[in-house]
Amino acid sequence: MPVALAVAAALAGLPAPADAPPAAAGPAAAYVQLEPVPGGAVSFRVRGVEATRWHPGGAGGRPFFYPLTAPTAAPGAGSLVRMGHPGAPNHDHHRGVWFAHRDVDGRNFWENDPNVAVRQTEWLALESGLGEGRMACRIAWVDADGRTVLTQELVTALRPLGSALNEGGYELELTVAFRPGEDGPGEDGPDVGGPITLGETNFGLLGVRVAESVSAHFGAGQLTDDAGRTGEAAIFGNPARWVDYSGPVPVGRGDGFRFEPHGVTVFDHPANRPAADGDESDEPAGEPTRWHVRADGWIGPSLCRTGPREVSAEEPLRLRYLLHVHPGPYAAEAAAVRYEAFLARPAPAVRKSSRPHTAYEIVPALPTPADRAAGD
């Protein structure tokens, strides 16, 4: 049964057919639609309004998410992130929300470099539904010889926190697994290479370039971390569970044009810093990661700031991040709630599907309407 018809039936209170898509919430929840669009991109829409769009990379550069639409009821909502640096043309590798690293076995996958490439090789799953929409894809990090140095599996979940974008904003949860060589999702591929070292650097693996008006230098925004420290000087290089960038975002059109306060909080999962063989970091187990932040509009949890990390077929590098795009200024209590909910959620994974006409599926599965009713 088509997704739209199944959701329409649920909203009308009709029983869901056996092949209906899973739903993450009751009929009052916002419907999240994942719509493939030309160029290989995927539009994430909440009740028909685009919250973000996944761009698969290729000839135009690395994959990225843009925009992160401001959670407002006003028409013409602006984005919390932007493409490129407002004042430095040599920073055009900054692309909304993206993954990159400056030292991958000596190769620079951070700046734009014609000798390397990061591109999506295939999408694995697209799941629309009530309360949540999810995507899984495979990404190749390719060197100058055309060899895949790293294979990245990305699972993305977009989760509105109300019945519309402006009611609490929305979450973008990013779960990644890195393996050497041509490794596939959840299983060893035929051409898995040897261990890969991610070298010590501030740059990588997740980057967020905020909008010009949100930055502290070019706009009127403010950086804040989980300890209440504010500004680049106080936060740069220090451990934190999360960092927020909030500021004014342009919304509206014509006579209704104005600026509204919005922000994005970036959360780093504690499992990203395990005590494991091959991790030469001098950080003790359990200490939050250190952050690379800039007043000009930049947030990045620095996975390898204090030491390298090794990626092998036997021990893939698994990371979890959460972005909360929120209306209004930063609120510490709300951030703490989002962080605890993030920790309580199991990590999703991709596996081959036994369902007809479905190659891969994301687990754990989203609850069905019947599951929700049984738990009420």
C-alpha positions in Angstrom: 0.0 0.0 0.0 1.4 3.4 -0.9 2.8 5.3 2.1 0.6 8.4 1.6 -2.6 6.2 1.6 -1.5 4.3 4.7 -0.9 7.5 6.6 -4.2 9.0 5.4 -5.9 5.9 6.7 -4.2 6.3 10.1 -5.2 9.9 10.3 -8.8 9.1 9.5 -8.8 6.5 12.3 -9.1 3.5 9.9 -7.3 0.2 10.7 -3.9 0.0 9.2 -3.3 -2.7 6.6 -0.7 -5.4 7.2 1.8 -3.8 4.8 1.4 -0.3 6.2 4.6 1.6 7.0 5.6 1.9 10.6 4.6 5.0 12.5 6.6 6.6 15.4 3.7 8.3 17.1 -0.1 8.6 17.2 -2.3 10.3 14.6 -1.6 13.8 16.0 2.1 13.5 15.2 3.6 15.2 12.2 4.1 13.2 9.1 7.7 13.1 7.9 8.1 12.4 4.2 11.4 11.5 2.6 11.1 12.5 -1.1 13.9 11.7 -3.6 14.4 14.7 -5.9 16.5 15.1 -9.1 20.2 14.9 -8.7 20.1 12.1 -6.2 19.1 14.4 -3.3 16.5 13.5 -0.7 14.1 16.1 0.8 13.0 15.6 4.4 9.6 17.2 4.8 7.5 17.7 7.9 3.8 18.2 7.0 4.9 19.2 3.5 7.5 21.8 4.7 11.2 21.0 3.9 13.2 20.8 7.1 16.5 19.7 5.4 17.8 18.2 2.2 20.5 15.5 1.8 22.9 16.2 -1.1 24.8 13.1 -2.2 28.1 14.7 -3.4 29.9 13.5 -6.5 31.2 16.0 -9.0 29.9 18.9 -7.0 31.8 17.9 -3.8 31.2 15.9 -0.7 27.7 14.9 0.7 26.0 17.3 3.1 22.7 18.5 4.6 21.3 21.9 3.6 19.2 23.7 4.7 18.3 23.3 8.3 15.0 25.3 8.1 14.2 27.6 11.0 11.3 26.1 13.1 8.8 28.9 12.7 5.3 29.4 11.5 6.3 32.4 9.4 6.6 31.9 5.6 9.9 32.1 4.0 11.8 30.6 6.9 15.6 30.9 6.7 18.2 28.3 7.3 20.3 27.8 10.5 23.2 26.6 8.4 24.9 28.0 5.2 27.2 27.1 2.4 30.7 28.4 2.7 32.3 31.0 4.9 30.9 34.5 4.9 34.3 36.1 4.5 36.9 33.5 3.3 36.5 32.0 -0.2 39.1 29.3 0.7 36.5 27.8 3.1 34.0 26.7 0.4 34.4 23.2 1.7 32.1 24.2 4.6 28.8 22.8 3.5 25.9 23.1 6.0 26.3 19.9 8.0 28.8 17.4 6.7 31.5 14.8 7.5 35.2 15.2 6.7 38.6 14.7 8.3 42.0 16.3 7.6 44.2 13.2 8.1 43.0 9.8 6.8 46.2 7.8 6.6 48.0 11.0 5.6 45.3 12.1 3.0 43.4 15.4 3.5 39.7 14.8 3.2 38.9 18.1 4.8 39.5 20.9 2.3 38.4 20.7 -1.3 41.1 18.6 -3.0 40.9 17.3 -6.6 43.0 14.3 -5.5 40.4 12.9 -3.2 36.6 12.6 -3.2 33.7 11.8 -0.8 30.5 10.7 -2.5 27.4 8.6 -1.9 27.6 5.3 -3.8 24.0 4.1 -3.1 21.1 4.7 -0.9 20.0 1.7 1.2 16.7 2.7 2.8 14.2 5.5 2.8 11.4 5.3 5.5 8.7 7.9 5.8 6.3 7.9 8.7 4.3 9.6 11.5 6.7 11.2 14.0 9.9 10.2 12.2 11.5 9.7 8.8 14.8 7.8 8.3 17.4 7.3 5.6 20.4 5.0 5.2 23.1 5.3 2.6 26.6 4.2 1.8 29.4 6.8 1.2 32.9 6.2 -0.3 36.0 8.2 0.7 38.1 7.8 -2.5 41.9 8.6 -2.9 43.8 9.9 -6.0 44.1 6.3 -7.4 40.4 5.7 -7.3 40.7 3.4 -4.3 38.0 3.5 -1.6 40.0 4.3 1.6 36.9 4.4 3.9 33.4 3.2 3.5 30.9 5.2 5.6 27.4 3.9 6.4 25.1 6.8 7.5 21.7 6.4 9.1 19.7 9.7 9.5 16.5 10.2 11.5 14.5 13.4 11.3 12.2 13.7 14.3 9.8 16.7 14.8 9.2 17.5 18.5 5.6 18.5 17.9 2.8 18.4 15.4 4.6 21.0 13.3 8.2 22.3 12.9 7.5 25.4 15.0 6.3 23.4 18.0 9.6 22.6 19.7 11.6 22.3 16.5 13.1 19.0 15.3 16.0 16.6 15.8 18.4 15.4 13.1 20.1 12.2 14.5 23.2 11.0 12.7 24.6 7.5 13.2 27.7 6.5 11.3 29.9 3.4 10.9 33.3 3.7 9.2 35.1 0.6 7.8 38.2 0.3 5.7 38.0 -0.3 2.0 34.9 -1.6 0.2 33.1 -2.9 3.3 29.3 -3.0 3.0 26.5 -2.4 5.5 26.7 -4.7 8.4 29.0 -7.4 6.8 32.5 -7.7 5.4 32.8 -6.9 1.7 35.1 -8.7 -0.7 37.9 -6.1 -0.8 38.3 -5.0 2.8 41.6 -3.2 3.3 43.9 -3.0 6.3 43.4 -0.7 9.3 43.1 3.0 8.6 44.4 5.7 11.0 42.5 8.9 11.5 45.3 11.3 12.5 45.4 13.8 15.4 43.7 17.0 14.3 41.0 19.5 15.2 39.3 19.0 11.9 36.8 16.2 11.8 34.6 14.2 11.7 31.4 16.3 11.9 31.2 19.9 10.8 28.3 22.5 11.2 28.6 25.9 9.5 25.9 28.2 10.9 24.2 31.0 9.1 25.9 34.4 8.9 23.3 36.1 11.1 23.7 33.3 13.7 27.5 33.6 14.0 28.9 35.7 16.8 31.3 37.6 14.5 29.3 38.2 11.4 25.9 38.3 13.1 24.5 38.6 16.6 24.6 34.9 17.8 26.2 33.3 20.8 28.0 30.0 21.4 27.1 28.2 24.7 28.2 24.8 26.0 26.7 22.3 28.5 28.6 24.0 31.4 27.2 27.4 30.6 30.5 28.7 29.1 29.9 31.2 26.3 32.1 32.4 23.4 34.9 30.9 21.4 37.7 31.6 23.9 35.9 29.8 26.7 34.7 26.7 24.7 37.5 26.1 22.1 39.4 22.9 23.0 37.5 22.1 26.1 35.4 19.0 26.8 31.6 19.3 26.5 28.6 17.1 26.0 27.0 19.6 23.7 27.5 23.0 22.2 24.8 25.4 21.0 24.9 28.2 18.5 21.8 30.5 18.7 21.0 33.8 17.1 18.7 35.7 14.8 17.4 34.1 11.6 15.6 36.0 8.8 12.1 34.8 8.2 9.0 36.2 6.4 8.6 38.0 3.1 8.0 41.6 2.0 6.4 43.7 4.8 6.5 40.6 7.0 10.3 40.2 6.8 12.0 40.1 10.2 14.5 38.3 12.3 13.6 35.6 14.9 15.8 33.9 17.5 16.6 30.3 16.7 19.4 27.9 17.3 21.0 24.5 16.7 22.5 22.4 19.5 25.0 19.7 18.6 25.2 16.7 20.9 28.1 14.3 21.1 27.3 10.8 22.3 29.6 9.4 25.1 30.0 6.2 23.2 32.0 8.1 20.7 34.9 8.2 23.2 35.3 4.5 24.3 38.5 3.2 25.9 39.7 0.8 23.2 42.9 -0.7 21.8 44.3 1.6 19.1 42.9 4.8 20.7 46.0 6.7 21.8 44.1 9.7 23.1 45.2 11.0 26.5 41.5 11.6 27.5 40.2 9.3 30.2 37.3 7.0 29.3 34.0 8.8 29.7 35.3 12.3 29.4 33.3 14.3 26.8 35.0 15.1 23.5 36.7 18.4 22.9 35.3 21.0 20.6 36.5 23.1 17.7 34.3 26.2 17.7 34.7 29.6 16.1 33.1 33.0 16.5 32.8 33.3 12.7 30.1 30.5 12.8 31.5 27.1 13.2 30.8 24.0 15.5 32.7 20.7 15.3 33.2 18.0 17.9 36.9 17.1 17.5 37.1 13.4 17.6 40.9 13.2 17.2 42.0 16.4 18.8 44.1 14.7 21.5 45.1 11.5 19.6 44.5 9.3 16.5 41.8 6.7 16.1 42.1 3.5 14.2 39.5 2.0 12.0 39.6 -1.7 11.1 37.2 -4.3 9.6 37.2 -6.1 13.0 36.5 -2.9 14.9 34.6 -0.3 12.8 34.4 3.2 14.1 30.8 3.9 15.2 29.7 7.4 16.1 26.4 9.0 17.1 25.5 12.7 16.9 22.3 14.7 17.4 21.4 18.1 16.2 18.4 19.9 17.8 17.1 22.7 15.7 15.1 24.8 18.2 12.9 27.9 18.1 13.9 30.7 20.5 17.2 31.2 22.3 19.2 28.5 23.9 17.7 26.9 27.0 19.9 24.8 29.1 17.1 22.7 30.7 15.7 21.8 27.3 19.1 20.8 26.0 19.5 18.5 29.0 16.2 16.8 28.3 17.2 16.3 24.6 20.5 14.8 25.7 19.0 12.3 28.1 16.5 11.2 25.5 19.4 10.8 23.0 21.2 8.5 25.5 18.1 6.4 26.1 17.5 5.7 22.5 19.1 2.5 21.0 21.5 3.1 18.1 19.9 2.2 14.7 21.6 -0.1 12.3 21.1 -1.3 8.7 20.5 -4.9 7.7 19.3 -6.9 4.7 15.5 -7.1 4.7 13.3 -10.2 4.5 10.4 -8.1 3.4 9.2 -8.2 -0.2 10.5 -5.5 -2.6 12.8 -4.1 0.2 16.6 -4.6 -0.1 17.6 -3.1 3.3 15.8 -2.0 6.4 16.7 0.1 9.5 16.5 -1.5 12.9 15.1 -1.2 15.5 11.9 -0.8 13.5 9.6 2.1 14.2 6.5 1.2 16.3 3.3 0.7 14.4 0.0 2.4 15.4 -1.0 -0.9 17.1 2.2 -0.9 19.1 1.5 2.7 20.2 -2.2 1.9 21.2 -1.1 -1.1 23.2 1.4 1.0 25.2 -1.1 3.8 26.1 
